[in-house]
Amino acid sequence: MSFIRNCPQCGKEIHYKHSKDCNQAKKSNKTCKSCYQIGKTINRKNLSLSINCLRCGKEHLFKSKRWYDNFLKKDCLCKSCFYQEKFFGEYIRNCPQCNKEIKYKDKNNVNFAEKNNILCCQCTNKNSMTNIKKEKISVSSQGKNNPMYGKSFYDIWKEKHGEQIANQKLNQFKIKAKNNSLGKNNPMYGKPAPQGSGNGWSGYYKNYYFRSLLELSYLKYLLDNNIKFENGEKKKYCIEYQFNNVDRTYRPDYFLVETQELIEIKPKNLINSQINKIKFEAGRQKYGNKFKVLTEDNLIKLNFDEIYILYKTKDLIFDKKYDIKFKQIYDIKGE
């Protein structure tokens, strides 16, 4: 049960738990909380204990005479302006390390700082003793000074536990590392293979990347015949499949815009490998007859002389390791 009375100022209902509290409030003619706070601020503003900061012009109200006197002692400056005036003045010098301006109130402080080559706060933090100690420790633990120099975890396990337990620990470590990088745990899951990976002759033909000479032959065919295509390694063409109960992803080589076909270029001797069979089956399940695998039987492969002409005209640029290999072949042929 609650006892109710109205605020004498705004008429708002005020609830009380006990009748005594309600009766006392009526006798003293108490107002609600909001009216009380409004009246408090009005009374404070009407007091003469208010003064403006001489520097920033901000108005300050004071509850007591003591606080008002303290403000006058600070030459009528608010806290921020007072400390700026106290520690920073018109005397300026530049930090010898970062050339940043540093302000001083007293000229003696400037002379002392110049004599002792004192830096600004940021530079002193950078050059603090902790950082110097860290640098010394890093230098003292480099190379042959490092206690792990020329050792591996296996060597330490062998010294502590013996060869048998060390071999067991090494096998457990390899299994954990393998499981942590399988399927979706692999950081490369769902991403195309990085450029330059694999054993195929890779490079650029007219600013289009290829991963093998078969891909180069097909790429030249597409560009010569003005066939519109896209790179099949885009995320939207990604195909998911499973191999040895591990989730994997695969992306074809090219997407033909007009026929809406996905093209995979593969050497004939690799088509019947177990992993490629599963890949291509997943591609056919997702795209049906639009997914096609082309080999040497379906393409006119470029011969060495044709590749040499493209290389000479700089339409063809091999990756670094294949560029060296290609130049060695020229020397063998006497080019």
Secondary structure, DSSP 8 states (H G I E B T S, - for coil): --EEEE-TTT--EEEESSHHHHHHHHHHT---HHHHHHHHHHHHHHSS-EEE-TTT--EEE-SSHHHHHHHHHTTS--HHHHHHHHH--SEEEE-TTT--EEEESSHHHHHHHHHTT---HHHHHHT-HHHHHHHHHHHHTSGGGSTTTT--HHHHHHHHH-HHHHHHHHHHHHHHHHHHTSGGGSTTTTS---TT-SSS--EEETTEEESSHHHHHHHHHHHHTT--EEETTSGGG-EEEEETTEEEEE--SEEETTTTEEEEE--GGGTTSHHHHHHHHHHHHHHGGGEEEE-TTTS----HHHHHHHHHTTSEEE-HHHHHHHHHHHHHHT-
